């Protein structure tokens, strides 16, 4: 694992909300806005950007938790900016806080954790399930 980030480091990603991101259950659209599920997926991707730069070729990241506080809706075609900030790095675990905004309007925030493990260890762990 590469020691290249520290607390307070920030990475930004952007997403354009699509029709596939709306709140839908069992084929029925509930609301035509960015679903909490899709937002969580994209928040995890935003935080994973640190792991992609930190991991060695024989390592991979594994998510440990994700929180989403959904504050405001985003519509289809809205541009959402995710800012992921390193909250802590302890050993092989990185914890990030993120915000998601449309322009200056906060639509969500939360935390996400990942551990960086050897791929062989992950295969062993998943193989025992």
C-alpha positions in Angstrom: 0.0 0.0 0.0 1.4 3.4 -1.0 1.6 6.0 1.7 0.7 9.0 -0.5 -2.3 10.6 1.2 -2.9 12.2 4.6 -5.9 13.5 6.6 -7.5 16.4 4.8 -6.5 15.4 1.2 -9.4 16.0 -1.2 -10.4 14.4 -4.5 -13.3 15.5 -6.7 -15.5 13.4 -9.1 -18.5 14.4 -11.1 -21.7 12.6 -12.1 -24.5 13.5 -14.4 -27.8 12.1 -13.1 -29.3 9.8 -15.7 -32.7 8.1 -16.0 -31.1 4.9 -14.7 -30.3 6.7 -11.4 -33.9 7.5 -10.4 -35.7 5.9 -7.4 -37.2 2.7 -8.8 -38.4 -0.5 -7.1 -39.6 -3.6 -8.9 -39.7 -1.8 -12.2 -41.9 1.0 -10.9 -40.5 4.6 -10.8 -41.2 6.1 -7.4 -39.6 9.5 -7.9 -37.9 10.8 -11.0 -34.9 12.1 -9.0 -31.5 10.8 -8.0 -32.1 7.8 -5.8 -30.4 7.3 -2.5 -29.2 4.0 -3.8 -27.5 5.5 -6.8 -26.1 8.4 -4.8 -24.5 5.9 -2.4 -23.0 3.9 -5.3 -21.5 7.1 -6.7 -20.3 8.3 -3.2 -18.5 5.0 -2.8 -16.9 5.5 -6.2 -15.8 9.0 -5.3 -14.1 7.7 -2.1 -12.6 4.8 -3.9 -10.5 7.2 -6.0 -8.0 7.3 -3.1 -7.8 3.5 -2.9 -7.1 3.2 -6.7 -4.0 5.4 -6.2 -2.9 3.8 -2.9 -3.2 0.1 -3.7 -0.3 -2.0 -5.2 -0.9 -4.3 -8.1 -1.4 -7.3 -5.8 -3.9 -5.4 -3.6 -7.5 -4.4 -3.8 -9.9 -2.3 -1.8 -12.9 -3.8 0.1 -15.7 -1.5 1.4 -16.3 -1.6 5.1 -19.2 0.8 5.5 -21.2 3.6 3.8 -23.5 6.2 5.3 -25.7 8.5 3.3 -27.6 11.5 4.6 -29.8 12.6 1.7 -30.6 16.3 2.2 -32.0 17.5 -1.1 -33.1 16.0 -4.5 -31.2 16.1 -7.7 -33.0 15.9 -11.0 -32.1 13.9 -14.1 -29.4 15.7 -16.1 -28.1 17.6 -13.0 -24.4 17.7 -12.6 -23.4 16.4 -9.1 -20.0 17.1 -7.7 -18.6 14.7 -5.1 -15.8 15.9 -2.8 -14.2 13.1 -0.9 -11.9 14.0 2.0 -9.6 11.7 3.9 -10.7 11.7 7.5 -8.3 9.1 8.7 -5.8 6.4 7.5 -5.0 3.8 10.1 -3.0 0.8 8.9 -4.7 -0.5 5.8 -8.0 1.3 6.5 -9.0 4.6 4.9 -12.1 6.5 6.1 -13.4 9.4 4.0 -16.1 12.0 4.5 -17.9 13.1 1.3 -20.3 15.8 0.2 -22.4 15.7 -3.0 -23.6 19.0 -4.4 -25.5 20.4 -7.3 -23.8 23.8 -7.8 -23.6 25.1 -4.2 -26.6 23.1 -2.9 -25.8 20.2 -0.7 -27.7 17.1 -1.7 -26.0 14.6 0.5 -23.1 13.8 2.7 -21.7 10.9 4.7 -18.8 8.6 5.3 -17.3 5.6 3.6 -14.6 3.2 4.7 -12.4 0.8 2.8 -9.6 -1.6 3.7 -6.8 -2.4 1.3 -5.9 -6.1 1.4 -3.8 -8.5 -0.7 -5.9 -10.0 -3.4 -4.9 -13.5 -2.2 -6.4 -12.6 1.3 -9.6 -11.4 -0.3 -9.9 -14.6 -2.3 -9.4 -16.7 0.9 -11.9 -14.6 2.8 -14.6 -14.8 0.1 -13.8 -18.5 -0.5 -14.9 -19.3 3.1 -18.3 -17.9 2.6 
